[in-house]
Amino acid sequence: MKNFYFVLGAAALLSLSAGCGGGASHSGSSSADSTDAAADTGHPRMEALWVTDTTLRAPESALWDSARNLFFVSDIHGDGAAKDGNGFISEVGPDGRVIRLKWVTGLDAPKGLARVGDTLYAADLDSVVAIDIRTGRVVSKTYVPGATFLNDAASDPAGNLYVSDTRQGKVFRYRDGRVSLVWGMP
């Protein structure tokens, strides 16, 4: 079982990865020095705001739902590439308290999450799973031809869902139960 950390500073991490370019290495300081050293070097710092209890098994992605004031957290719970039915989605409060550990069950290895209207979508290996947010019920599972490791998910204002396949180097668009290749070789 693993703790799930909510970290302040994702934007700082992005700017660090975009702006880092082989600067001086930092060595020989104690943790007491690290705050001053981070300020002195201009490197951004991240700070844990809360830690969940240990009931999450293998949390992969988190999506904030401002209307419900909670996070949806996908949990692989096993081998990230196995079709084993052990995966699930949890509801976690803004304070890190697990509200419902297994809000949606029976998934294989859910990873990326995205929302369109009242539907939560999960990228689940080779399928896009649509979940009714009001009931927590799976309303559809759409197989993505040729997909082997669907990983991330994002939506646009027009209601399209995009899912990436890490192993195939592809991005697919999903809309109204139909899947099309957006990027990558067919």
C-alpha positions as CSV (number, residue, x, y, z in Angstrom):
1,M,0.0,0.0,0.0
2,K,1.2,3.5,-0.8
3,N,0.6,6.9,0.6
4,F,-0.7,9.5,-1.8
5,Y,0.9,12.9,-1.5
6,F,-0.7,16.1,-2.6
7,V,2.0,18.5,-3.5
8,L,2.0,22.2,-4.0
9,G,4.2,23.4,-6.7
10,A,3.4,21.5,-9.9
11,A,3.8,24.7,-11.9
12,A,7.2,25.2,-10.2
13,L,8.1,21.6,-11.3
14,L,7.2,22.4,-14.9
15,S,9.2,25.5,-14.9
16,L,12.1,23.7,-13.3
17,S,12.1,21.0,-16.0
18,A,11.7,23.6,-18.7
19,G,14.3,26.0,-17.3
20,C,16.9,23.7,-15.9
21,G,20.0,23.5,-17.9
22,G,22.9,21.9,-16.1
23,G,23.4,24.4,-13.3
24,A,25.7,23.9,-10.4
25,S,25.1,20.7,-8.4
26,H,24.0,20.9,-4.8
27,S,25.9,18.7,-2.3
28,G,27.0,18.5,1.2
29,S,24.1,20.4,2.9
30,S,21.9,19.1,5.7
31,S,18.1,19.2,5.5
32,A,18.3,22.2,7.8
33,D,20.2,24.0,5.1
34,S,17.9,22.9,2.3
35,T,15.4,25.7,2.7
36,D,18.1,28.4,2.6
37,A,19.9,26.6,-0.2
38,A,16.8,26.4,-2.4
39,A,16.2,30.1,-1.9
40,D,19.8,30.9,-2.6
41,T,19.9,28.9,-5.8
42,G,16.6,30.0,-7.1
43,H,15.4,26.4,-7.5
44,P,11.7,26.0,-6.7
45,R,10.6,23.8,-3.8
46,M,7.5,21.7,-3.4
47,E,5.8,21.2,-0.1
48,A,3.5,18.3,0.9
49,L,0.1,19.8,2.0
50,W,-1.3,16.5,3.2
51,V,-0.8,12.7,3.0
52,T,-3.6,10.2,2.7
53,D,-3.8,7.1,4.8
54,T,-2.4,4.0,3.4
55,T,-5.5,2.5,1.8
56,L,-4.7,3.6,-1.8
57,R,-2.8,0.8,-3.5
58,A,-1.2,2.2,-6.6
59,P,-2.5,5.7,-7.3
60,E,-1.9,6.9,-10.8
61,S,-3.8,10.0,-11.6
62,A,-5.9,12.6,-9.8
63,L,-8.6,14.9,-11.2
64,W,-10.1,17.7,-9.1
65,D,-13.9,18.0,-9.2
66,S,-14.7,21.5,-8.0
67,A,-18.5,20.9,-8.0
68,R,-18.2,18.0,-5.6
69,N,-15.1,19.3,-3.8
70,L,-13.1,16.1,-4.1
71,F,-10.5,14.4,-6.2
72,F,-11.1,11.3,-8.3
73,V,-8.0,9.1,-8.0
74,S,-7.3,6.2,-10.4
75,D,-5.7,3.2,-8.8
76,I,-4.0,0.5,-10.8
77,H,-3.8,-1.9,-7.8
78,G,-1.5,-4.5,-9.4
79,D,0.5,-4.7,-12.6
80,G,0.0,-1.5,-14.6
81,A,-0.2,-3.6,-17.9
82,A,-2.4,-6.5,-16.7
83,K,-6.0,-7.0,-17.6
84,D,-6.9,-8.3,-14.1
85,G,-10.0,-6.3,-13.1
86,N,-8.3,-5.1,-9.9
87,G,-8.2,-1.4,-10.8
88,F,-10.5,1.1,-9.2
89,I,-11.2,4.8,-8.8
90,S,-11.4,6.5,-5.4
91,E,-13.0,9.7,-4.1
92,V,-10.5,11.7,-2.0
93,G,-11.4,14.9,-0.1
94,P,-9.4,18.1,-0.3
95,D,-7.9,17.3,3.1
96,G,-6.6,13.9,1.9
97,R,-9.3,11.8,3.6
98,V,-10.4,8.9,1.5
99,I,-14.1,9.3,1.1
100,R,-14.8,6.1,-0.9
101,L,-11.9,3.9,-1.6
102,K,-13.6,1.8,-4.3
103,W,-16.1,4.3,-5.8
104,V,-15.7,2.5,-9.2
105,T,-14.4,-1.1,-9.4
106,G,-13.7,-3.7,-12.0
107,L,-11.2,-1.7,-14.1
108,D,-8.0,-3.2,-15.3
109,A,-5.2,-0.6,-14.8
110,P,-6.9,2.8,-14.9
111,K,-4.6,5.7,-15.5
112,G,-5.4,9.1,-17.0
113,L,-8.7,10.8,-16.0
114,A,-10.7,13.5,-17.7
115,R,-14.2,15.0,-17.4
116,V,-16.7,16.0,-20.0
117,G,-20.0,17.2,-18.5
118,D,-21.2,14.7,-15.9
119,T,-19.1,11.9,-17.3
120,L,-15.7,10.9,-16.0
121,Y,-13.4,9.1,-18.5
122,A,-10.6,6.7,-17.6
123,A,-7.9,5.5,-19.9
124,D,-7.8,1.8,-19.1
125,L,-5.1,-0.1,-21.1
126,D,-6.9,-0.6,-24.4
127,S,-10.3,1.0,-23.6
128,V,-11.9,4.3,-22.7
129,V,-14.2,3.8,-19.8
130,A,-17.1,6.3,-19.3
131,I,-18.5,6.7,-15.8
132,D,-21.6,8.6,-14.7
133,I,-20.3,11.0,-12.0
134,R,-23.7,11.2,-10.3
135,T,-24.0,7.4,-9.8
136,G,-20.5,6.1,-10.1
137,R,-21.6,3.5,-12.6
138,V,-19.7,2.5,-15.7
139,V,-22.0,3.5,-18.6
140,S,-19.7,2.3,-21.4
141,K,-16.4,0.8,-22.2
142,T,-15.1,1.5,-25.7
143,Y,-12.2,-0.6,-27.1
144,V,-9.6,1.5,-28.9
145,P,-8.3,-0.6,-31.9
146,G,-4.5,-1.1,-31.8
147,A,-4.1,0.4,-28.3
148,T,-2.0,-1.4,-25.8
149,F,-1.2,1.1,-23.0
150,L,-3.6,4.0,-22.8
151,N,-2.1,6.3,-20.3
152,D,-3.2,9.9,-20.1
153,A,-6.5,11.6,-20.9
154,A,-7.6,15.2,-21.5
155,S,-10.7,16.9,-22.7
156,D,-11.3,20.1,-24.7
157,P,-14.1,22.7,-24.5
158,A,-15.9,21.1,-27.5
159,G,-16.4,17.8,-25.5
160,N,-13.7,15.8,-27.2
161,L,-11.6,13.4,-25.2
162,Y,-8.0,12.6,-26.1
163,V,-6.1,9.6,-24.8
164,S,-2.5,8.8,-25.4
165,D,-1.0,5.3,-25.9
166,T,2.5,5.4,-24.5
167,R,3.7,2.2,-26.0
168,Q,2.3,2.8,-29.5
169,G,3.2,6.5,-29.7
170,K,-0.3,7.5,-30.6
171,V,-3.0,9.9,-29.5
172,F,-6.7,9.1,-30.1
173,R,-9.8,11.2,-30.0
174,Y,-13.0,9.8,-28.5
175,R,-16.4,11.4,-29.0
176,D,-19.8,9.9,-28.7
177,G,-18.5,6.3,-28.5
178,R,-16.3,6.7,-31.6
179,V,-12.5,6.6,-31.7
180,S,-10.2,8.1,-34.3
181,L,-6.5,8.4,-34.6
182,V,-5.3,12.0,-34.2
183,W,-1.5,11.5,-34.1
184,G,0.9,8.6,-34.8
185,M,1.2,6.0,-37.5
186,P,-1.9,3.9,-38.2
